[in-house]
Amino acid sequence: MTLAHILGYPRIGADRELKKATEAYWNNAIDQAALEAVLPVYAQVLLCHRHG
């Protein structure tokens, strides 16, 4: 039985930037450094949304 859930998580960016970066990394279109450059931005957005 589900007691609670949060719609929209994990956040992937307004234009799905995190999803696109992850898929580009999986397809070897970008390297790990490029993927890691995207992550801090969305980690901060996620924390702001979770902690209000």
Contacts in CASP RR format, 6 or more apart in sequence:
PFRMAT RR
TARGET T0000
AUTHOR 0000-0000-0000
METHOD contacts of the structure
MODEL  1
MTLAHILGYPRIGADRELKKATEAYWNNAIDQAALEAVLPVYAQVLLCHR
HG
9 46 0 8 1.000
10 46 0 8 1.000
11 18 0 8 1.000
11 42 0 8 1.000
11 45 0 8 1.000
11 46 0 8 1.000
11 49 0 8 1.000
12 18 0 8 1.000
12 19 0 8 1.000
12 42 0 8 1.000
13 19 0 8 1.000
13 42 0 8 1.000
13 45 0 8 1.000
17 38 0 8 1.000
17 42 0 8 1.000
18 38 0 8 1.000
18 39 0 8 1.000
18 42 0 8 1.000
21 30 0 8 1.000
21 34 0 8 1.000
21 35 0 8 1.000
21 38 0 8 1.000
22 35 0 8 1.000
24 30 0 8 1.000
24 34 0 8 1.000
24 35 0 8 1.000
25 31 0 8 1.000
25 32 0 8 1.000
25 34 0 8 1.000
25 35 0 8 1.000
END
